[in-house]
Amino acid sequence: MKSLKLLFLIFLIFFSACNIKSKNTSSPEEKELKGTITISGAFALYPMTTAWAEEFRKKHPKVRIDISAGGAGKGMTDALSGIVDLGMFSRGITEQEKATGVWWIAVARDAVLPTINSECPHFDLIKKSGLTKDQFKKLYIGWQIKTWTELLNFEGQEIKNINIYTRAEACAAAQMWGEYLGANQENLMGVGIYGDPGMADVVKNDINGIGYNNIIYIYDVATRRKHSGLEVIPLDLNENRLIDENEDFYNTLDDIMLAIKEEKYPSPPARDLYFVAK
């Protein structure tokens, strides 16, 4: 509720600043806001911004709000160049970006989670033991681990390669996942996939696939459960090769949201989400 009220205030401010017409006369019809506001940027914030825009338009139906996702970098560039009124941004603001005079405000908090196909024959084992940061490093940095046998240390089974997926475009999700592993997006190995929806789809359709997504593309907002075909790889934070009770918070959307709020899930890859503007 607080976020919705905040967004209503932000939209009103930008409607006032971006040549949106508002007649101050006695006619109720002429008092209505009219015009357009444009928003682009991070996939992580796109579904939430769309929901907020729909709520705003219930009160101001003559306002048009155009929203497009294309990555956090695009949101910042579009906002600073004046192509859009607001950019959706999903990582911290750098000193270089601050020097441009960018305005920003945090509107939500999110996290990047490692994902796996729910039909993967090794998921039951991974769900119990989780993966450590070092194991993820060996998967994504330098490709030191390439097979399930190497990853899970078992013998006597058919050796199958792990298919690693990363993001093809410059985006905050990849940057946050890279920072968690002590690297940058450029260091991440794997097949490049465009966008959060694309990443979720490719893992859903590959029983040997591992990727990463923002939480809004893993969980169904209505049911609060994970989307069919997609599971989360638990982080073995204390590296005891067992997912303890205090590390087991991936069952529902509400569970992971609480873990992010209480900082049980590490940051990065948890982070604030922003609106940015000139």
C-alpha positions as CSV (number, residue, x, y, z in Angstrom):
1,M,0.0,0.0,0.0
2,K,2.8,2.4,0.8
3,S,4.5,1.7,-2.5
4,L,1.2,2.3,-4.4
5,K,0.7,5.7,-2.6
6,L,4.3,6.6,-3.4
7,L,3.9,5.8,-7.1
8,F,0.7,7.8,-7.3
9,L,2.6,10.8,-5.9
10,I,5.5,10.2,-8.4
11,F,3.2,9.9,-11.3
12,L,1.4,13.1,-10.3
13,I,4.6,15.0,-10.0
14,F,5.8,13.9,-13.4
15,F,2.4,14.6,-15.0
16,S,2.8,18.2,-13.7
17,A,6.4,18.4,-15.0
18,C,5.9,16.9,-18.5
19,N,3.3,19.1,-20.0
20,I,0.3,17.1,-18.9
21,K,-2.8,19.2,-19.1
22,S,-4.9,19.7,-15.9
23,K,-7.7,22.3,-16.0
24,N,-8.4,24.1,-12.8
25,T,-12.0,25.1,-13.5
26,S,-15.4,24.3,-12.0
27,S,-16.0,21.5,-14.5
28,P,-15.2,18.1,-13.1
29,E,-14.4,16.8,-16.6
30,E,-11.9,19.6,-17.3
31,K,-10.2,18.9,-13.9
32,E,-9.2,15.4,-15.1
33,L,-5.6,14.8,-15.9
34,K,-4.9,14.3,-19.6
35,G,-1.7,13.3,-21.5
36,T,1.0,10.7,-21.7
37,I,3.9,9.6,-19.6
38,T,6.6,7.2,-21.0
39,I,8.6,4.7,-19.0
40,S,11.3,2.2,-20.0
41,G,13.9,0.0,-18.5
42,A,14.4,-2.9,-16.1
43,F,12.5,-6.1,-16.6
44,A,12.5,-6.6,-12.8
45,L,10.3,-3.5,-12.3
46,Y,8.2,-3.9,-15.4
47,P,5.3,-6.0,-14.0
48,M,5.1,-3.9,-10.9
49,T,5.1,-0.6,-12.8
50,T,2.4,-2.0,-15.1
51,A,0.2,-2.8,-12.1
52,W,0.8,0.6,-10.6
53,A,-0.1,2.3,-13.9
54,E,-3.3,0.3,-14.2
55,E,-4.3,1.5,-10.7
56,F,-3.5,5.1,-11.5
57,R,-5.6,5.0,-14.7
58,K,-8.6,3.8,-12.7
59,K,-8.6,7.3,-11.2
60,H,-7.3,9.1,-14.2
61,P,-8.6,7.2,-17.3
62,K,-7.6,10.0,-19.8
63,V,-3.9,9.6,-18.9
64,R,-1.9,7.3,-21.2
65,I,1.1,5.5,-19.7
66,D,3.4,3.8,-22.1
67,I,5.8,1.2,-20.5
68,S,8.4,-0.9,-22.2
69,A,11.0,-3.3,-20.8
70,G,14.5,-3.5,-22.3
71,G,16.9,-3.7,-19.4
72,A,18.2,-1.3,-16.7
73,G,20.8,0.2,-18.9
74,K,18.3,1.2,-21.5
75,G,16.1,2.7,-18.7
76,M,18.9,4.9,-17.5
77,T,20.0,6.0,-21.0
78,D,16.4,6.7,-22.2
79,A,15.7,8.8,-19.1
80,L,18.9,10.9,-19.2
81,S,18.5,11.5,-22.9
82,G,14.8,12.6,-22.5
83,I,13.5,9.7,-24.7
84,V,11.2,8.7,-21.7
85,D,10.0,10.5,-18.6
86,L,11.0,7.8,-16.2
87,G,13.5,4.9,-16.3
88,M,13.1,1.7,-14.5
89,F,16.5,0.8,-12.9
90,S,17.4,-2.3,-10.9
91,R,20.9,-1.8,-9.4
92,G,22.7,0.8,-7.3
93,I,23.3,4.3,-8.9
94,T,27.1,4.7,-9.6
95,E,29.1,7.8,-8.9
96,Q,29.5,8.4,-12.6
97,E,25.7,8.2,-13.0
98,K,25.2,10.6,-10.1
99,A,27.6,13.0,-11.7
100,T,25.2,13.3,-14.7
101,G,22.6,14.8,-12.4
102,V,20.3,11.8,-12.4
103,W,17.3,11.8,-10.0
104,W,16.4,8.5,-8.4
105,I,14.0,7.0,-5.9
106,A,13.8,3.5,-4.6
107,V,10.3,2.1,-5.0
108,A,10.7,-1.7,-4.3
109,R,13.1,-4.4,-3.3
110,D,13.8,-7.5,-5.3
111,A,16.4,-10.3,-5.8
112,V,17.9,-12.5,-8.5
113,L,17.5,-16.2,-7.8
114,P,19.3,-19.1,-9.5
115,T,16.8,-21.4,-11.3
116,I,16.6,-24.9,-12.5
117,N,14.1,-27.0,-14.5
118,S,11.6,-28.7,-12.1
119,E,11.9,-32.0,-14.0
120,C,15.7,-32.1,-13.6
121,P,16.5,-35.6,-12.4
122,H,19.0,-34.2,-9.9
123,F,16.7,-31.5,-8.4
124,D,15.6,-33.5,-5.3
125,L,19.3,-33.8,-4.3
126,I,20.0,-30.1,-5.0
127,K,16.9,-29.1,-3.1
128,K,18.3,-30.8,0.0
129,S,21.9,-29.8,-0.3
130,G,21.7,-26.5,-2.2
131,L,24.7,-25.1,-4.0
132,T,27.5,-23.0,-2.4
133,K,28.8,-19.7,-3.9
134,D,32.0,-21.5,-4.8
135,Q,30.0,-24.1,-6.8
136,F,28.2,-21.4,-8.7
137,K,31.5,-19.7,-9.4
138,K,32.8,-22.9,-10.9
139,L,29.7,-23.1,-13.1
140,Y,29.6,-19.5,-14.2
141,I,33.2,-18.2,-14.0
142,G,35.7,-20.0,-16.2
143,W,33.4,-23.0,-16.6
144,Q,35.4,-25.2,-14.2
145,I,32.3,-27.5,-13.7
146,K,30.5,-28.7,-16.8
147,T,28.7,-31.9,-15.8
148,W,26.2,-33.0,-13.1
149,T,28.8,-35.6,-12.0
150,E,31.4,-33.0,-11.3
151,L,28.8,-30.7,-9.6
152,L,27.3,-33.3,-7.3
153,N,30.2,-35.7,-6.8
154,F,28.3,-38.9,-7.7
155,E,29.5,-41.8,-9.7
156,G,28.0,-44.7,-11.7
157,Q,25.5,-42.6,-13.6
158,E,25.5,-41.4,-17.2
159,I,27.5,-38.2,-17.5
160,K,25.3,-35.3,-18.7
161,N,26.4,-31.8,-19.4
162,I,24.9,-28.8,-17.5
163,N,23.5,-26.2,-19.8
164,I,24.3,-22.8,-18.3
165,Y,22.3,-19.7,-19.4
166,T,23.1,-16.1,-18.8
167,R,21.7,-12.8,-20.1
168,A,22.6,-11.7,-23.6
169,E,22.0,-7.9,-23.1
170,A,23.5,-5.6,-20.5
171,C,21.2,-5.8,-17.5
172,A,21.2,-5.4,-13.7
173,A,20.1,-9.0,-13.1
174,A,23.2,-10.3,-14.7
175,Q,25.3,-7.6,-13.0
176,M,23.9,-8.5,-9.5
177,W,24.4,-12.2,-10.1
178,G,28.0,-11.5,-11.2
179,E,28.6,-9.3,-8.2
180,Y,27.4,-12.1,-5.9
181,L,30.0,-14.3,-7.5
182,G,32.7,-11.6,-7.1
183,A,32.7,-10.7,-10.8
184,N,30.9,-8.6,-13.4
185,Q,28.4,-9.6,-16.1
186,E,31.1,-9.8,-18.7
187,N,32.7,-12.6,-16.7
188,L,29.6,-14.8,-16.7
189,M,29.8,-17.9,-19.0
190,G,26.8,-19.5,-20.7
191,V,24.4,-19.2,-23.6
192,G,23.1,-15.6,-23.8
193,I,19.3,-15.2,-23.5
194,Y,17.5,-12.0,-24.0
195,G,15.2,-10.8,-21.2
196,D,13.8,-12.2,-18.0
197,P,10.8,-13.9,-19.8
198,G,13.2,-15.5,-22.2
199,M,15.5,-16.8,-19.4
200,A,12.5,-18.3,-17.6
201,D,11.2,-20.0,-20.7
202,V,14.5,-21.6,-21.7
203,V,15.1,-23.1,-18.3
204,K,11.5,-24.4,-18.2
205,N,12.2,-26.3,-21.5
206,D,15.7,-27.7,-20.6
207,I,15.9,-30.4,-17.9
208,N,19.7,-29.9,-17.8
209,G,19.5,-26.1,-17.7
210,I,20.5,-23.6,-15.0
211,G,19.8,-19.9,-15.2
212,Y,18.8,-17.0,-13.0
213,N,15.7,-14.7,-12.8
214,N,14.2,-11.8,-10.9
215,I,11.6,-13.2,-8.5
216,I,8.6,-11.7,-10.4
217,Y,9.4,-14.1,-13.3
218,I,9.7,-17.2,-11.0
219,Y,6.6,-16.8,-8.9
220,D,3.0,-16.3,-9.9
221,V,1.6,-13.2,-8.1
222,A,-1.9,-14.7,-7.9
223,T,-1.1,-18.1,-6.5
224,R,2.2,-17.1,-4.8
225,R,3.7,-20.4,-6.0
226,K,6.5,-21.0,-8.5
227,H,5.5,-21.1,-12.2
228,S,5.1,-24.6,-13.6
229,G,8.4,-26.1,-14.9
230,L,10.6,-23.7,-12.9
231,E,12.3,-24.2,-9.5
232,V,14.8,-22.3,-7.4
233,I,18.3,-23.6,-6.5
234,P,18.6,-22.9,-2.7
235,L,21.8,-21.1,-1.7
236,D,23.8,-23.1,0.8
237,L,24.9,-20.0,2.7
238,N,26.8,-21.6,5.6
239,E,28.3,-24.2,3.2
240,N,27.5,-27.2,5.3
241,R,26.1,-29.0,2.2
242,L,22.6,-29.0,3.7
243,I,19.8,-26.5,3.4
244,D,19.0,-25.8,7.0
245,E,15.6,-24.4,8.2
246,N,16.9,-20.8,8.2
247,E,18.0,-21.2,4.6
248,D,14.8,-22.8,3.4
249,F,12.7,-19.8,2.2
250,Y,11.8,-20.4,-1.4
251,N,8.5,-22.3,-1.2
252,T,6.2,-19.3,-1.9
253,L,6.5,-15.7,-3.0
254,D,5.7,-14.5,0.5
255,D,8.5,-16.7,1.9
256,I,11.2,-15.2,-0.3
257,M,9.9,-11.7,0.1
258,L,10.2,-12.0,3.8
259,A,13.7,-13.5,3.5
260,I,14.7,-10.5,1.4
261,K,13.2,-8.0,3.8
262,E,14.9,-9.6,6.8
263,E,18.2,-9.8,4.8
264,K,18.4,-13.6,5.1
265,Y,18.8,-13.7,1.4
266,P,22.2,-12.0,0.6
267,S,22.6,-8.6,-1.1
268,P,23.8,-8.8,-3.8
269,P,21.9,-10.5,-5.5
270,A,19.1,-8.8,-3.6
271,R,18.8,-5.1,-4.3
272,D,16.6,-2.0,-4.5
273,L,14.6,-1.1,-7.6
274,Y,14.5,2.5,-8.7
275,F,12.7,5.0,-10.9
276,V,15.3,7.4,-12.4
277,A,14.9,10.6,-14.4
278,K,16.7,13.8,-15.5
